[in-house]
Amino acid sequence: MQLDIPALKKQFEEQGYLQLTGVLSEDRVRRLNEAVDAVLAEEEESLSYNIYNSVERHPEFLSLIDEPTVLPLVVNLLGYNIQLHISHLTVRKPNPELKKTTTNSFIDWHQDGPHPQFPKTNGLTAMYYIKACYVLSDMSEPNRGNTKLIPGSHRKPFNPNQTDVNVALADELQLCGKPGDVFLFAQNVWHAGAPNTSSFTRRQLFMGYSPLWMRPIDYHQASAKLLKGADPIRRQLLGDISDDKFKYYVPQQSMVPLKALYQV
């Protein structure tokens, strides 16, 4: 799949998100869902699952961090001095009664980030990281646990007049897609997780990317299991570029092979 990266970059800067269709083949989606099944079999039964550091749980998940269609786009949106920040599998079974669960079946309106929040300038938060979400189930209709967001909410001081995800906001958009589709959004876009009142189970796998100088959420240091057999690009994405931590701020060119994907 050949992407028009300059056009997509302009759209992303304006809207704060992108949707890509048909990125993964049917066979790839099947393998990923088999991996989801294997991982869920190790978990306690629940209406809702949030599984972090999912790349550690199955090699099929790990294979997505350098997916050849999405990675060049991420590099050109965020820069080449980046790493994997988070790998987060979310599964939401049908929950028409809106039962509360320990792993949050639905998430109210928020911007991603730490507590206290990232600093603001004139009411705006800068972009610190980007998430790419791989759709693994039929999310072609709303209210199937879809992610929803406010397009352009990263470009203006914005605070929803309420955070209850069940009350629709005027400018909200539910991101719909089919298995194999991907959507990307910046952490400073206001977004939420809609309830799943349908008969479909939501399956989405998020891969987040941040600058190398940020501490990732998944781990402080990638495990030997993740690094085994990794090529230079994957080693960079796993944050293994140098024993000299100063190089995470000012890396040598040889330490950031992702630069080859960057379009000036």
N, C-alpha and C positions, 0 to 999 in steps of 0.2 A: 504494500500500500504506500503510495507516494503522497505525502502531505505538502500543502502549500504553507510552509512554516511562517514566512513573513505575514501572510494574511491571517493565519491563526494567532500569531503573536499579537497583532493589532486588535483582533477580536477579544483575546484574553485580557489585554490591558484595559479595554473598555468595559467588558462585562464581568470579568473575574472568573469565568468558567468556560469550558469547551466541551462539546459532545462529539465523539467519533463513533461511527457505526462500522460494524463488521471487522473489528481489529483482529479478533481471535477466531480461528477456524472452529468448526463444529467438533473436530477431534480434540483440539486443545481444550475447549470448554468441557468436553466429556471427561478428559483426564483430570482437569482441575476439580470437577464435581466429585469424581471418585476420591480425590485427595481430601476434599471437604468431608465426604462420608467417613473416611478413615479417621480423620481428626475428631469429628463429632462422636464417633464410637468410643473415644477415650474420655469423653466429657460426661458429666451428669446430665440427665434429661432435663430440658428447659424449653420454655417458649422463646427464649432469646439467648444468643451467644455472642460474646465479644472476646475474640481470641487474639491477643497481641503477640508480637514477635512470631508471627505465623510462619515466616521463612524458616525458622528453626524446626517447625513441626513437620514439614514435608518438602521434598525437593521440587515438586511441581510449583509450589508457591514461590520458592527461591528463584525459579526460572523466570518469573515475571519482573524481577528488579531491573533487568537489562533488555526488556522486550524491545525488539528492533524498530517497531513503529513508534512506540510511545517515548522511548528514552531520548532520541534526538529532539523531540518536541520539548520535553522537560528541560533539557540542557539549554535550549534557546529561550525558554521562558524564565529560567532561574539562574543561568550561568553554568559554567563547567566545573567550578570548584565545589562540587556537591557530593552528597552521600545519601544512602538510604536512611531515612529518619524514623519511619514506622512502617510496620506491615501488620495490618489489622483486618482480620476476617470477621464479618458480621453476618449473622443468620437470624432472621425474624420469622418465626412460624405464624400462621394465622392467629390473630388475637382480636376478634370482633368485639369482645367484651372489655377491651382495653385494660386487661389485668396488669398491675404493676409487677415487675420482675426485678430480681437483684441485679441483673445485667442491663437494665433499662431497655425495654422494648421500643420506646420512642424517646427522642431527645429533643428538648426544647431549644429555642433559638439561641445561637451563640456564635462567637468567633473562636477558632481554635487558638490554643496558646496556654501559657503557664498561669499560675496564680501566685502573686499578683500578675496582671495582664502585661503583655508587651507595652512599651511606652507609646503614647500617642503624641502627635504633633498637629496642632489645630484640629483636634478631634479625629485624626486619621491614624490608623495603624499601618505600618509598612508591611510588605510581603516578606515573610521569613521562610515559609515553606509552602510546597504545593503537594496536593494529593492527587494520584491517579486511581480511579475506582474502576475495577473490572466487574462488569455485570455478569453473573453466572446463572441467573434464573430469569424467568419472564417478568420483566418489570415494565412492560409496554403500556400498562395502564396505571393511573395514580392510585394512591391509598393501598399500595402493596408493600408498605414499609419503605417507600422511596425516600431518597435524600431530596430535600427541597432547599431552595436558596432564594436570595433576593439579588437578581442581576444588578451589577454596578454598585452594590452596597459598600464596596471597598474604597470608592472614590469620593464619598461624601460622608460627613458626620451622620451617623445613622444609629438609631436605637429603637427597636420595635416597641410599640406602645404596650405590648404585652408579650410574654414569652411562651404562653400556652400553645403548643404545637397543634392542638385541636381547633384553634381559632384561626381561620385563614387571614393572612395579611394581604393587602391590596396588590402588592407587587410580587408576591411569592410565585415560584415556579417549581413544580415537582419534576424531577429529572426521570424521564421514562426511557426505557431501552430494552433491547433483547439480549439474550446470552451472547457474549462476544463483543458487545459494545463497551466503550470506555468513556468516562467523563473525568475531567480534570477541574480542580478549583483551587484557588488560593486560600490560605488559612484565614485571611482577613475579610473574606466574604461572609456575610451573615448566612447561616445555614442551620438546618434542623433535620431530624429523622422523623418522618411521618409514621403514624400508626399503621399497622397492617390489618385492615378490616376485611381483606379479601380471603379467598380460599387458596391463595398461592403463598409459598414460602419464599421470602427474600434471601438471596445469597449475593453478597457483594464483598470483594476483596480489595482493600485500600493499600496502595503503596505510596508512602509519603517521602519526599525528598527535601533536604535542607542543605545549607552550606556546611562544609566540613568543619568549620569552627564551632558549630552548635553541637551540644551533646545530644545524641539520638535517644529516642524513647525506648527502643527495643532492647538495647544492651549498652554497656559502657565500652565494651570491646567485643568485636565479632569473634565467635568461637572458632576453634580449629575445624570443626565440622563444616561451618559455612565457608571457610577459606580454602578448604581442600579442593585442589584442582582449579581454583579461580584464575581466570585470565586477568590481565592488568586492569581492564575496565571494571570487572566485577570486584577486584580487590579495592579499587578506589571507592566504589559504591558501598563496600563494606567497611570503609573508613580505615583501611590498612595501607597508609601511604608512607609513613616514616616513624621512626622512634623519636624523632625530634618534634615535639608538639608545636613548636613555633611554625613548622612547615604547614600546619593546618591553616594558618592565616596567610602565609606567603609561600605557597608550594613552588617547587621547581617544576618546570614544564613536564619533565619526565614522570612526575608524580601524579599528573592529572591528564591521563590519556583521553578523557572525555572532551578535552579541548578540540580534538579533531572533528567533533560533531557540531561545534559552535560556528554559526554563521555571523560574521561581523556585519 
